[in-house]
Structure formats: structure tokens, C-alpha cells
Amino acid sequence: MPKPSIAIGMVGYKFMGKAHSNAYRQINQFFDLPLRTRLKTIVGRDANKVAAMAERWGWETSTDDWRRVIDDPEIRIVDICSPNNTHYEVALAALDAGKIVACEKPLAMNGAQAREMAAAARGKINTVWFNYRRVPAIAFARQLIDEGRIGRIFHFRALYLQDWTLDPSVPLLWRMDKDVAGSGVTGDLHSHIVDLSNYLAGEITAVAGTSRIFVNERSRPEGGASKVEIEDASIFVAKYADGAIGHFEATRFANGRKNGNTFEINGEHGSLYFDLEDMSRLWYFDSREPKHIQGWRKISVWEEMHPYMKQWWVPGCAIGYEHTFGNQAADLIAAVAADRPMKPDFDDGLRCQLVLDAVLEACESDRWVTVVKQ
Ligand SMILES: NC(=O)c1ccc[n+]([C@@H]2O[C@H](COP(=O)([O-])OP(=O)(O)OC[C@H]3O[C@@H](n4cnc5c(N)ncnc54)[C@H](O)[C@@H]3O)[C@@H](O)[C@H]2O)c1
């Protein structure tokens, strides 16, 4: 008997639209899921371009009106892959219509929006695409922390480094437009490493930092030029509820760095280190080993017992960026089939957003800012 299917409607069809479409198309082959994903409707602003996308990626229909996915009673999951300023309106409408919502990060433009969205989503299945939690090596880092292998955490240190806006002739695309993105590297890049810190290191209570705009004016894609109002780079330090301290850096001006996402965690018994550009490895230092054989161990996270790995290929055949979305999509479908909550959810999105708000305020005011309680 064919499996029952679950219809998906997706808003946005470019970078994340492709990543999520690819995930929904792959997971039934690799994961044993009780529901078959049905790519029903995809939305974009340009009817012709989104129709071409639908044809190429196997969506049944396309439209330039996102309300059509909200109004379609067959669609159960609404997946939001459009720019940050659309998340609030689309997610609230979808939740109101009883849909399961999967929203890209950052959850919202600010904490106030995120708080409303989290309240509307509570008690329902929902998720935010903090997909780096689904990198097997990062899920494995969490496992090692839960097993007590590094003990009490003293430091979380994360960098998210890119260089694509360094050239002043790059126009003011939506990621640099304050009205659309909400903030610069804070919402775009810090959101990922703050979520990883929330996942791995605990609750951030206060932050202090500084940010810079290195190129003050850019041309607009539609013509003319505008003052740049979002930060190109931001560095902050953080205090944690349990006494740990953290250091975060996000920039689009790190010449030579494309998607350099690294973190190190130092604990009382050992340390962990991860680098997205070598994403199958997790580095582990265990200070409880005899001193004469101590050293950083490079663990290849591709054995059957490692998170997610038995679903894909055999050990040694590494998986990549797109599989993080597959892993999250598979977890979402499994959660829906079992009617159980999914993580990270909108409350995790809110938790992250409240830290980001504090970072923006700290950089603006040049002082320590307490993170507003969830
Ligand atoms: N999880 C990740 O690693 C990751 C990576 C990149 C982007 N993102 C997030 O995904 C979202 C989309 O980013 P992207 O890189 O895919 O952007 P993109 O520019 O590649 O694509 C944006 C899409 O949204 C559509 N769109 C724009 N405004 C719209 C509107 N008002 N109504 C309907 N559709 C609209 C566009 O037509 C386009 O298809 C952002 O929130 C971004 O922060 C997450």
C-alpha cells in the first residue's frame, strides 16, 4: 500500500528554496518515514521564474501569491524561505490557518515579532531552520557534552566569517537592506552561532560588543544608491547563566573566508572544536587521558553510530551541506507523523532573537546589555 503523503507549500524559491526542495525530494529515499513528502505549491514574486523553478524541482504548482498556500486545505506544512521581513506575516497567517510552520532563520526581524510568533506556535509542531544543529559532527558534539566528556563549560568561542560584501561595487541586496533584513551580520550570521551556543553551551545572560559598517553607501539593484544601515561586521562577548564566558565574531569582510563557521568549546575535562569547511570532523581533547598520550583527536563523524550517518552512505563517504537540511526535514516529517514536538522550535528562535536584540543594542550603546528573559 502506498504511504500517505503530506503536502508542503513553500514561500521563496532561491537559495533556501533549492536547499529545502532538495531535502524534501531526497528524504523518503534515505529515511524510513511514515509519510511521503508531496511538493505541492511553491511561491515567488515573479510568476515566470517561480514556474520555471517548480518545473525544474518537481513542484506540482507555483504561484506569486503566498496566501494561496495558506488557503489550500490540502497543504499541511508551510515552509518559509523568503527574506526576514516576510517571516512574521506569513508564519502568523499559516499558524492561524492551522498549518505546521517551518521558518528560516532568523525567526523574525526582532524579539517583539519573535515573541508573538512563538506564542502563536506554542503547543503546535513548528521549527526554525537552524540547520547547523543537524550537521552530524555538531549533533555528536552535543552527545559528547551530554555524556559529560568535557564537563563544566568555561568558554564558547565562535566565528562566522564571509567576504562577499567586501567589494564596494556589490549592490545593496536584500541582506544589506535594513527594512528587509532587520540587521546585517547579526541576524544573518550571529543567529547561527548564537543558536549553536544555545544548543551546546547554555543560556547567554548579557552581552557587550562592537560593530562596523565598512562601506557606507552602495548602489541599489533597481538603480540609484543608498546609505548602508546594517553592520558589516560585529564582535561581541557574552556572559552565561552558569558562569561561562563566550566570544562571537561575524563578518562579511574576512577576505578569503567564504562560509567559515567554526567554534571551540573548552570545558573542565576537555575541549571540542568544529570547522564547517571540514564538516565531517569533530576535534576532541580529553585531559583525563594519561598526559603522555594526550592530544587533539580528529574524529571522523561518519560511522553508523554517529548521528544521522546510517541513513546516508557507508563510512568514509562524507555527506555535505545539503544533508543538514535533509536531516532536519526528515526529523520534521517524523515529528509530524508521530505528533510530537520538533526542535529547534519557535521558542528557540525567540531565545536566539532576544540575544541578537541585546547584541545590536550593546554595539549601538557601547555598554553591557542584559538579555531580556524569554
Ligand atoms: N539556514 C541557513 O543556513 C540559511 C542560509 C541562507 C539563507 N537563510 C535564510 O533563508 C531566507 C531566504 O534567504 P535566501 O538566501 O534563500 O534568499 P534568496 O534571495 O536566495 O531567496 C529569497 C526568495 O524569497 C522570495 N521572496 C522575496 N520577497 C518575497 C515576498 N514578499 N513574498 C514571497 N516571496 C518573496 C524571492 O522571490 C526568492 O525566491 C532568509 O530568511 C535567510 O536568512 C538561511
The ligand as a Tripos MOL2 file, in Angstrom:
@<TRIPOS>MOLECULE
LIG
   44    48     1     0     0
SMALL
NO_CHARGES

@<TRIPOS>ATOM
      1 N1         19.6020   28.1030    7.2380 N.am      1 LIG1
      2 C1         20.5590   28.6620    6.5120 C.2       1 LIG1
      3 O1         21.7030   28.2560    6.5460 O.2       1 LIG1
      4 C2         20.2240   29.8280    5.6220 C.ar      1 LIG1
      5 C3         21.0490   30.1300    4.5400 C.ar      1 LIG1
      6 C4         20.6730   31.1820    3.6970 C.ar      1 LIG1
      7 C5         19.5260   31.8990    3.9480 C.ar      1 LIG1
      8 N2         18.7570   31.5990    5.0470 N.ar      1 LIG1
      9 C6         17.5290   32.3570    5.3200 C.3       1 LIG1
     10 O2         16.5540   31.9750    4.3440 O.3       1 LIG1
     11 C7         15.7390   33.1040    3.9980 C.3       1 LIG1
     12 C8         15.8300   33.3130    2.4830 C.3       1 LIG1
     13 O3         17.1770   33.5400    2.1350 O.3       1 LIG1
     14 P1         17.7580   33.1210    0.7070 P.3       1 LIG1
     15 O4         19.2310   33.1510    0.8340 O.co2     1 LIG1
     16 O5         17.0970   31.8890    0.2250 O.co2     1 LIG1
     17 O6         17.2860   34.3700   -0.1340 O.3       1 LIG1
     18 P2         17.1560   34.4750   -1.7170 P.3       1 LIG1
     19 O7         17.2950   35.9080   -2.0390 O.co2     1 LIG1
     20 O8         18.0670   33.4960   -2.3830 O.co2     1 LIG1
     21 O9         15.6510   33.9950   -1.9900 O.3       1 LIG1
     22 C9         14.5800   34.7240   -1.4700 C.3       1 LIG1
     23 C10        13.2980   34.2040   -2.0770 C.3       1 LIG1
     24 O10        12.1820   34.8370   -1.4270 O.3       1 LIG1
     25 C11        11.2700   35.3120   -2.4250 C.3       1 LIG1
     26 N3         10.6070   36.4980   -1.8680 N.ar      1 LIG1
     27 C12        11.1660   37.6790   -1.5670 C.ar      1 LIG1
     28 N4         10.2360   38.5190   -1.0710 N.ar      1 LIG1
     29 C13         9.0740   37.8440   -1.0560 C.ar      1 LIG1
     30 C14         7.7630   38.1570   -0.6810 C.ar      1 LIG1
     31 N5          7.4720   39.3750   -0.2240 N.pl3     1 LIG1
     32 N6          6.8200   37.2110   -0.8140 N.ar      1 LIG1
     33 C15         7.1290   35.9870   -1.3060 C.ar      1 LIG1
     34 N7          8.3610   35.6220   -1.6770 N.ar      1 LIG1
     35 C16         9.3210   36.5410   -1.5550 C.ar      1 LIG1
     36 C17        12.1270   35.6290   -3.6210 C.3       1 LIG1
     37 O11        11.3090   35.5810   -4.7860 O.3       1 LIG1
     38 C18        13.1500   34.4930   -3.5570 C.3       1 LIG1
     39 O12        12.6380   33.3380   -4.1700 O.3       1 LIG1
     40 C19        16.2630   34.2700    4.8120 C.3       1 LIG1
     41 O13        15.4810   34.4280    5.9630 O.3       1 LIG1
     42 C20        17.6840   33.8440    5.1930 C.3       1 LIG1
     43 O14        18.1260   34.4210    6.4070 O.3       1 LIG1
     44 C21        19.1000   30.5740    5.8540 C.ar      1 LIG1
@<TRIPOS>BOND
     1     1     2 1
     2     2     3 2
     3     2     4 1
     4     4     5 ar
     5     4    44 ar
     6     5     6 ar
     7     6     7 ar
     8     7     8 ar
     9     8     9 1
    10     8    44 ar
    11     9    10 1
    12     9    42 1
    13    10    11 1
    14    11    12 1
    15    11    40 1
    16    12    13 1
    17    13    14 1
    18    14    15 2
    19    14    16 1
    20    14    17 1
    21    17    18 1
    22    18    19 2
    23    18    20 1
    24    18    21 1
    25    21    22 1
    26    22    23 1
    27    23    24 1
    28    23    38 1
    29    24    25 1
    30    25    26 1
    31    25    36 1
    32    26    27 ar
    33    26    35 ar
    34    27    28 ar
    35    28    29 ar
    36    29    30 ar
    37    29    35 ar
    38    30    31 1
    39    30    32 ar
    40    32    33 ar
    41    33    34 ar
    42    34    35 ar
    43    36    37 1
    44    36    38 1
    45    38    39 1
    46    40    41 1
    47    40    42 1
    48    42    43 1
@<TRIPOS>SUBSTRUCTURE
     1 LIG1         1 GROUP 0 **** ****
